[in-house]
Amino acid sequence: SLDPALFAAKSEALASLAPIQDPFRGESIVSLSAVKNLELDLDAGKISFVVELGAPDLKGEVKAACDAAVRELEWVKDVSITMA
């Protein structure tokens, strides 16, 4: 069963990422289901996920925006993002 605190934190993380757009497709990375393998360790403050964009994030702007967005969350200390 899914831990309610973990479910809430995942929802919070996705909400923080929702304003970020895939520049190639012009839509939210969350509504495009581009955020994959979202894993959290609330005790350690760790979050990791994969972002699959329609075209490569050559300047790293999307990755930087994702990193900044999830770091706004109180419990996040350690962020690992893989761009696919």
RAZI-V667934 format. One record per backbone hydrogen bond with DSSP energy under -1.0 kcal/mol. NH is the residue of the N-H (numbers start at 1). CO is the residue of the C=O. Records with the same first field share a line. If there is no record, write none. Layout:
BEGIN
NH=CO / CO
END
This chain:
BEGIN
7=3
8=4
9=5
10=6
11=7
12=8
13=9
14=10
15=11
16=12
17=13
18=14
20=17
22=27
26=22
29=20
32=28
33=30
34=29
36=50
39=48
41=46
45=41
46=41
47=78
48=39
49=80
50=36
51=82
52=34
58=56
60=57
64=60
65=61
66=62
67=63
68=64
69=65
70=66
71=67
73=70
76=73
77=45
78=45
80=47
82=49
84=51
END
